[in-house]
Amino acid sequence: SNKTVLDVSKGKPKVHIIDFGICFGFQWPSLFEQLARREDGPLKVRITGIELPQPGFRPNQMNNNAGQLLADYASMFNVPFECKGISSKWEIIHIEDLNIEEDDVLIVNCLF
């Protein structure tokens, strides 16, 4: 999927990745590294990470951890980055929850 993101975002200023089942986000740091080496410079990356809520007092903790990890990697590679975590049953997520912008190169990734 990283190659697909690189291919479809060529020449574009930003990409929005909606990742169902983001878990720890381990897939994306290598994408940041590749984006940092683009001829036309890194593009802005927005990731909406979607996970099922975790039991207990911190249902969004996995998303928070993934978001911080990804922000650290994006910073390391000087890739402009935003992250939003959604902890919810997937079937009750509405399109409005995803904050899709008109000029986004939209990528939907799903572990399952």
N, C-alpha and C positions, 0 to 999 in steps of 0.2 A: 504493500500500500504506500510506502514512502516513495517509491519510484513513480507511482501514479500521481501522488501529490506534486512531486517535482515537475512531472510532465505537464499536467493541466494548469499549473500555476505559472508556467513560464511567461514572463513579460507582464504579469499581473502584480498589483501592489499589495494584495492581502489575500489570505486564505482563512476560511473558518472550517475547522474540523469538529464534527459532532461525533464523539466517540462513546458508543454504547458499550459498557463493560470496560471502562478505562483502567480499572484496578489501580496499579501504581504508575501507569503511564510510561512504562519502560520502553515502549516502541518509539516515542517521539524524540528523545535526545539525539539520536543519530540523524533524524530529519533536520533538527536545528543545525547540526554540524554541516550537513549538506547544503542547507539554505544559506548558511554564512559564506559558502564558497561560490555562490551564484555570480555569474558575470555582471548582472544588473543589480547586485547587492541583495541582502536578505529582505524578504517581504514580511509584512506584519502577519503574525499568526495568532488566531484566536482559537482556543480549544474549549468546547463545552463537553465536559466529562460527565457521563451519566452512569450512576451506580445505584444498585438497590440500597435502601437505607440499612445501616448496621444496627443490630439490637443494642439497647442501652441508652445512656445519656448523651452520646455523641453520634447520632445517626449519619452525620456528614463527614466524619473524621477521615475516612479513606480518601474522599474527594479533596479535602483540605490538604492532606499529606501529598497527594499526587500533584495538586496545583502548585504547592511550594517547591517540590522537587523540580517540576518543569520550569517554573519561573527561574530557579537557580541555573538550570542548564541554558535556558534562553539567554540569560544575562551573560553567562560564560562565553557564548558564541555571538553576542551582540545582536540577537534577533528580537525585534520588537514583539512583545507577547502579552496576551490577556488570557485569563482562564476563568471559567465559570463552572462550578460544580453543581450538579443536580442529583440529589438523592431521592429517588422516587420509584414507584412501580412504573415500568415503562409505558404501560397501557394508559396511564392517566396524564402523561406529558402532552401538552398542547403545543402547537407550532409557535405560538406567541412566547412560550417559555424559552425558546431557543435563540431569540434576539437575532434573527437572520437579517442581514442588511442587503440592500438591493445589489450592490456591487461586489458582494462576497463570491469568491470561488468556493463553492460549498462541497465539502467532502463528508460523507457519512461512513464511519467505520464501525464495525460491529464484531466483537470477539466471537459471538455466537452465530 
